[in-house]
Amino acid sequence: LKVRMQTSQENVNIFQMIKRTARHGPLEFYKGAASPLIGVSARHAVLLFCYGSIYTHLFHANSPSELPLNKVFMSGALAGIGNAMVEGPVDLLKAKVQMQFGKGGQYSGSIDCGRHLVRQYGLRGLYQAQIAVWARNIPANGVYFCTYEFFKRFFQGEDRSARLSEWQTFICGGMAGLFYWIGCYPLDVVKSAMQTDHSDPTKRQYRSFPDCVRQIYQKKGLGGFTRGITPCLLRSFPANGAAFIGIELAWKIMDFFDP
């Protein structure tokens, strides 16, 4: 729903887009799901690996709790650079398939879309609009980890080593997800527009990131940069709350085997 609302030429609300999508059957809501399902583990693994490596080797900390929040932000922002190398292709394949309404589109699914792009344009074809992905991911991941650490410290009080309960972790992760999307959403709209543009560089509507921003503003005004935000925010809190419960559990398991 988010990508379709972001790139629609009409100003449609979430209920109108649900109705349009439902006309093609319940499976239409899961179009493009193969790409994030396959890539989500790799995406999070790369993000957390980069984040941990940066605060460990660049800032010489054993955990984010030892750092001031500005350095937590920098660690997350720099991690966003590496994470974008995985997230860019994952988002691209998902977006291109999701823009096909009903049956009989150019691609039968995300994997078929990836094969087609690589065959036609090489690996570069998977990195269409990569500048826009970096423009979103670098600040957004800085905000993401900084927000999580801020709320985590709020619950911990003076004892930075205190373990949070699961519901506290859920709230911290949920707030991190909300601030991630609130802060970067206009950039995500630009990314979606550029990724769903023509795959052939010679036939694209948007010549560059600034040109895409200009065209969206000229055609849709400032409101064009917030289209689709409602389903995004409704999903972000529970999804990221659950994600951080899993992340904290993974860290506990690793601490157990490597105390």
Steps between C-alpha positions, in 0.01 A plus 500: 500500500780742592683486166178521298379803699841667475519469121133547411422798277175544696469603863349180642460412866573165660138377475479582129827319433386197703182489287696526173744233607230264630333492156782275383462253786659455845837391357539846347588632847802268506642596161876541514517330841758245382773763481479626861436148632821377339699815570383600848747277683794614288392864532481491880817292528699750293352796690580357844846380390588846368353671806692278741823529303479880490435563869760237591785596267433868432386606847670221702185406693385155605133598466293804393415567867858623550464771235335844504193515279671704229750217447218245503341705222826506303541124540151437370537748214827343382343153531229623264759529222579128506142397567383690189705267280260219597185701561518682166450190280246353745287815490542538123368153416212537745400842364509398132283194561258689726431755227344226285125486565333165441640217287699509181764754599852518363637298792354183650660581836799654676744227395390526136538878522855463634594256223360735236686806634833318527461350152414837344717741699747293702537532877464875459137440419441392861628834628263735323449812717778393736582866576144536632543186713815644659330838546230326702698231681789707634301748714213258564717230655677761710161607637395135536778388733520834679126489582521140618794581726326814635188312609706207624693736732172654613382160625840404644540814709845532653597135443608476133563126537140422607312259275164618369185294520349383174225760504755777564711374209186491286422865581860610434507317166157630405600859571822450300291381206261795525779758511682321216204545268384841619849638447572346161158460339530780240832345392329161475237649266777623270670159517178319405436736209851448363495122551166458323618715209593326172779243532662630181707808598428664162123489559481622858277784609736613776851602398637526854406515869452883498296474178271242662449724805418793270249302292319357802467849649380653173235232441385419853623778728641437846225245563659279236787428738270348766277279287474147635632589844194362686547129415873545551464633857230246589742222409821652634434494876407130543745382233802675650393426856500130416827536305686641800368226727662257257820707483533518879435126526772433244745717696416310821569169326832629364596630845425157644736324258762777504483661847 
